[in-house]
Amino acid sequence: MHNHIKILSKNYQLTVVIICRTKPTQDDFDFLQQYTSSYKIFYLSKVTIMFNLISGVLKGEALQVAFFYANSIQQFINNESLKNDFIFCNLIRVAKYAEELPKPKFIDIVDSLSINYK
């Protein structure tokens, strides 16, 4: 994702939404300040994750999608999307946030996660 941000930041002002379970490092914050116009970090607690997974099972959603979904994040993305030209999703698990938005959408789907993380 770092490389995508670096490349896109050359031609676009980026608003980045991050969903995580742990606090990013100072290097991460420095990177975001250098390459983005703005960013918002959402932290998912263990309680939220458990609720999301149970809710996802009951709705028949993929667990990776349910794991990362929250209404508060959806509302933030809906509002931010009004100010942006397109939406770029890193991995299919967050594509649900862009599903109903009337903007061009791009999803990075890697064939091998191990190569992506390498």
C-alpha positions in Angstrom: 0.0 0.0 0.0 2.9 2.3 0.7 3.9 2.2 -3.0 0.4 2.8 -4.2 0.3 5.9 -1.9 3.6 7.2 -3.1 2.7 6.8 -6.8 -0.8 8.2 -6.5 0.4 11.2 -4.4 2.5 12.4 -7.4 -0.7 13.4 -9.2 -3.5 13.4 -6.6 -4.2 14.8 -3.2 -5.0 11.6 -1.2 -7.4 11.1 1.7 -6.4 7.8 3.3 -8.6 5.7 5.6 -6.9 3.1 7.7 -8.6 0.4 9.6 -6.4 -1.4 12.1 -6.2 -3.2 15.5 -3.0 -1.7 16.7 -1.5 1.8 16.7 0.7 2.6 13.7 4.3 3.4 14.3 5.9 6.8 14.2 7.3 5.9 10.8 3.8 5.2 9.6 2.6 8.6 10.8 5.5 10.3 9.2 4.8 8.5 5.9 1.2 9.5 6.0 2.0 13.1 6.7 4.4 13.2 3.8 2.3 11.6 1.2 -1.3 12.3 2.0 -3.5 15.4 2.2 -5.3 13.9 5.1 -5.8 10.6 6.8 -8.1 9.0 9.4 -7.3 5.9 11.4 -10.0 3.7 12.8 -9.1 1.3 15.5 -11.2 -1.9 15.9 -11.5 -3.3 19.4 -11.8 -7.0 20.1 -15.4 -6.5 21.1 -16.2 -4.7 17.8 -14.4 -7.5 15.8 -16.3 -10.2 17.6 -19.6 -8.4 17.0 -18.7 -7.9 13.4 -17.8 -11.6 12.9 -21.1 -12.8 14.5 -23.1 -10.3 12.5 -21.3 -11.3 9.3 -22.0 -15.0 9.8 -25.7 -14.2 10.4 -25.8 -12.1 7.2 -23.9 -14.7 5.2 -21.0 -12.3 4.5 -17.4 -13.3 4.0 -15.6 -13.1 7.4 -12.8 -10.9 6.1 -15.4 -8.4 4.9 -17.4 -8.5 8.2 -14.3 -8.3 10.3 -13.3 -4.9 8.9 -16.8 -3.3 8.5 -18.2 -0.7 10.8 -21.1 1.8 10.3 -19.0 4.7 11.7 -16.3 4.0 9.0 -19.0 3.8 6.3 -20.4 7.2 7.3 -16.9 8.7 7.3 -16.1 7.3 3.8 -19.5 8.4 2.5 -18.9 12.0 3.6 -15.3 12.0 2.4 -16.2 10.5 -1.0 -18.1 13.7 -1.8 -14.8 15.6 -1.9 -12.9 13.0 -3.9 -12.8 12.0 -7.5 -12.4 8.2 -7.1 -12.0 5.5 -4.5 -9.1 3.0 -4.3 -9.6 0.0 -2.1 -6.7 -2.1 -0.9 -7.9 -5.7 -1.0 -11.5 -7.0 -1.4 -12.2 -7.0 2.3 -12.8 -3.2 2.3 -14.5 -2.9 -1.1 -17.9 -3.0 0.7 -17.3 0.5 1.8 -17.2 1.7 -1.8 -20.0 -0.5 -3.2 -22.8 2.0 -3.2 -20.8 5.2 -3.8 -21.3 6.9 -7.2 -17.6 7.3 -7.9 -15.1 5.4 -10.0 -13.7 2.6 -7.9 -10.4 0.6 -8.1 -9.6 -2.4 -6.0 -6.1 -3.8 -5.6 -6.5 -7.6 -5.6 -3.3 -9.4 -5.3 -2.9 -13.0 -6.4 -0.5 -13.8 -3.6 -0.6 -12.1 -0.2 2.8 -13.3 0.6 4.2 -11.5 -2.4 2.2 -8.3 -1.5 3.7 -8.3 2.1 7.2 -9.1 0.9 
